[in-house]
Amino acid sequence: MKVAVIQFPGSNCDADALHAARLTLDPDAQFVWHAEEGLPKDTELVFLPGGFSYGDHLRSGAIAARSPIMRAVKAHAARGGFVLGVCNGFQVLTESGLLPGALSRNEGLHFQCRTVTLKVERTDTAFSSAYTEGQTLNIPIAHGEGNYYADPKTMNELESSGQVVFRYDGNPNGSLNDIAGIVSKRGNVLGMMPHPERAIELLLGSEDGRGLFESLNNQGLGKVGVNK
């Protein structure tokens, strides 16, 4: 199993993402710099970490979405390869068009940094199969622009097609329909604002994020979307 963690100027959760990937998925997971034009051979999961890519200039994730490496990430996703975007990574996914909607300033305009409760909406995705439907998770957040928004038509499509995987139980940022994480229609791209990579060891206060990585392990990565 091969995992690539993308680094942008301003990424600050990249080391957390790499540690989580190495601990749960791939002992040889590696960083890939944003200026690269290709992914390592046999990459199966691309991890877009949190942080403040390009200092959140223009909009969070807007410049990172146009980095050279994102052409390879889009091609990887088009082949069915798995992509996980957390916090700023979620913002990059919406800015690049890999996921619908947008992330705007938190309701109340305050940066939120605390542990929140999530509810698992679906367990039939590559990212959530290790959980049980309705299970509650304690996962930390750290964001100023995590307020998920989409137009009414897009929201209806998200809900009717079952693309909402995680919802907040106690909305910290004003996200429509309490959305905390969504998956692409194909099911191979997940974006979420909470940080599962910061909840994989009891030393960190929770192991509830570990199920996401265990779910990916259960998929038998290597069968789809491999970058040859």
C-alpha positions in Angstrom: 0.0 0.0 0.0 1.4 3.3 -1.0 0.5 6.7 0.5 1.6 10.1 -0.7 1.2 13.2 1.6 1.2 16.4 -0.4 3.1 19.4 1.1 2.2 22.9 0.1 3.9 26.1 1.4 2.1 26.7 4.6 1.0 23.1 5.4 1.3 22.6 9.1 -0.4 19.2 9.6 1.8 17.4 7.1 3.9 15.7 9.8 0.7 14.6 11.6 -0.6 13.2 8.3 2.6 11.3 7.6 2.8 9.9 11.1 -0.8 8.6 10.9 -0.3 7.1 7.4 2.9 5.4 8.5 1.3 4.1 11.7 -1.9 2.8 10.1 -1.5 2.3 6.4 2.0 2.4 4.9 5.3 2.4 6.9 7.0 3.9 3.8 4.5 6.8 3.3 6.3 9.8 1.9 6.0 13.5 1.3 5.4 14.9 -2.2 6.2 18.6 -2.7 3.5 20.7 -4.4 5.8 21.6 -7.3 6.2 18.0 -8.4 4.3 17.1 -11.5 3.7 13.4 -10.7 2.9 11.0 -7.9 5.3 8.2 -6.8 4.8 5.0 -8.7 2.0 2.8 -7.3 0.4 5.5 -5.2 -2.9 4.4 -3.9 -3.9 7.1 -1.4 -3.2 10.8 -1.7 -3.5 12.7 1.6 -4.0 16.4 1.4 -3.2 17.7 4.9 -4.3 20.6 7.0 -2.6 24.0 7.4 -2.6 27.4 5.7 -1.5 26.6 2.2 0.0 29.8 0.6 -1.1 31.6 3.8 -4.8 31.3 2.8 -4.1 34.1 0.2 -7.2 34.9 -1.9 -9.2 32.0 -0.4 -8.2 29.0 1.7 -6.9 26.4 -0.7 -7.4 28.5 -3.9 -3.8 28.7 -4.9 -2.9 25.2 -3.7 -5.7 23.9 -5.9 -3.7 25.2 -8.9 -0.3 23.8 -7.9 1.4 21.5 -10.4 0.9 18.4 -8.3 -2.9 18.8 -8.4 -3.0 17.8 -12.1 -1.6 14.4 -11.0 -4.0 14.2 -8.0 -7.0 14.9 -10.3 -5.8 12.2 -12.7 -5.3 9.8 -9.8 -8.9 10.5 -8.6 -10.2 10.1 -12.2 -8.7 6.6 -12.3 -10.5 5.7 -9.1 -7.6 6.3 -6.7 -8.3 7.3 -3.2 -7.9 11.0 -2.1 -8.3 12.2 1.5 -8.4 15.9 2.2 -8.5 17.1 5.8 -9.2 20.7 6.9 -7.2 22.8 4.4 -7.1 19.7 2.3 -10.9 19.7 2.2 -10.7 23.3 1.1 -8.2 22.4 -1.7 -10.6 19.6 -2.9 -13.5 22.0 -3.2 -11.4 24.7 -4.9 -10.1 22.2 -7.4 -13.5 20.8 -8.2 -12.9 17.3 -6.9 -15.7 17.9 -4.4 -18.7 20.2 -4.6 -19.4 23.2 -2.4 -17.1 25.6 -0.6 -15.8 26.3 2.9 -16.3 29.9 4.2 -15.6 31.8 7.4 -16.9 30.2 10.5 -20.2 31.5 11.8 -19.2 34.1 14.4 -15.9 34.6 12.7 -13.9 32.9 15.4 -11.1 30.3 14.9 -12.3 27.0 16.4 -9.7 24.7 18.0 -11.3 22.0 20.2 -12.6 18.5 20.2 -16.0 18.0 18.6 -18.5 15.2 18.3 -19.2 13.7 14.9 -21.9 11.3 13.9 -21.2 8.6 11.3 -23.9 8.8 8.6 -22.7 6.1 6.3 -20.6 2.9 6.8 -20.6 1.7 3.2 -17.8 4.0 2.0 -14.1 3.3 1.7 -13.5 5.7 4.5 -16.1 4.7 7.1 -16.6 0.9 6.8 -14.8 0.3 10.2 -17.5 2.4 12.0 -21.1 1.6 12.8 -24.0 3.7 11.5 -24.9 6.4 14.0 -21.6 6.0 15.9 -20.4 9.2 17.6 -16.7 10.1 17.3 -14.6 12.6 19.3 -12.3 14.3 16.8 -10.4 17.6 17.1 -11.0 20.6 14.8 -8.7 23.6 14.1 -10.1 26.0 11.5 -11.3 29.4 10.8 -13.0 28.6 7.5 -14.9 25.4 8.0 -18.4 26.6 7.3 -19.6 24.3 4.5 -21.9 25.9 1.9 -23.4 24.7 -1.3 -26.3 26.0 -3.4 -29.7 24.4 -2.8 -29.5 22.1 -5.9 -26.1 20.8 -4.9 -27.2 20.3 -1.3 -30.2 18.3 -2.5 -27.9 16.2 -4.7 -25.5 15.6 -1.8 -28.3 14.4 0.5 -30.2 12.4 -2.0 -27.1 10.6 -3.2 -25.8 9.9 0.3 -22.6 11.8 -0.1 -22.6 13.1 3.5 -20.4 10.7 5.5 -19.9 12.7 8.8 -22.1 15.3 10.5 -21.4 17.5 13.5 -23.3 16.7 16.7 -23.2 20.3 17.9 -22.3 22.5 14.9 -19.1 24.5 15.6 -19.0 26.6 12.5 -22.4 27.0 10.9 -22.0 24.3 8.2 -25.2 23.7 6.3 -27.0 20.5 7.4 -24.2 20.1 10.0 -21.9 18.7 7.3 -18.4 17.8 8.6 -17.3 15.5 5.7 -18.5 14.5 2.3 -17.5 12.0 -0.3 -17.5 12.2 -4.1 -20.2 10.5 -6.1 -17.8 7.8 -7.1 -16.9 7.3 -3.4 -13.1 7.6 -3.7 -12.5 11.2 -2.6 -13.3 12.3 0.9 -13.0 15.8 2.4 -13.6 16.6 6.0 -12.8 19.5 8.4 -12.1 17.5 11.6 -8.7 15.9 12.0 -8.8 12.1 12.2 -5.0 12.0 12.0 -4.9 13.7 15.4 -7.1 11.1 17.0 -5.3 7.8 16.4 -3.6 7.3 19.8 -5.0 7.5 23.3 -2.0 9.7 24.1 -3.7 12.3 22.0 -7.0 12.0 23.8 -8.9 9.8 21.3 -8.5 6.9 19.0 -11.8 7.6 17.2 -10.0 8.8 14.0 -8.3 5.4 13.6 -11.4 3.8 12.1 -11.0 6.0 9.0 -7.6 4.6 8.3 -8.7 1.0 9.2 -11.5 1.4 6.7 -9.1 2.2 4.0 -7.0 -0.8 5.0 -10.1 -3.0 4.6 -10.6 -1.9 1.0 -7.7 -3.9 -0.3 -6.0 -0.8 -1.8 -4.1 -1.7 -4.9 -7.2 -3.0 -6.8 -8.2 0.4 -8.1 -6.7 3.8 -9.0 -3.0 2.9 -8.8 -0.6 5.4 -10.4 1.6 3.2 -12.6 
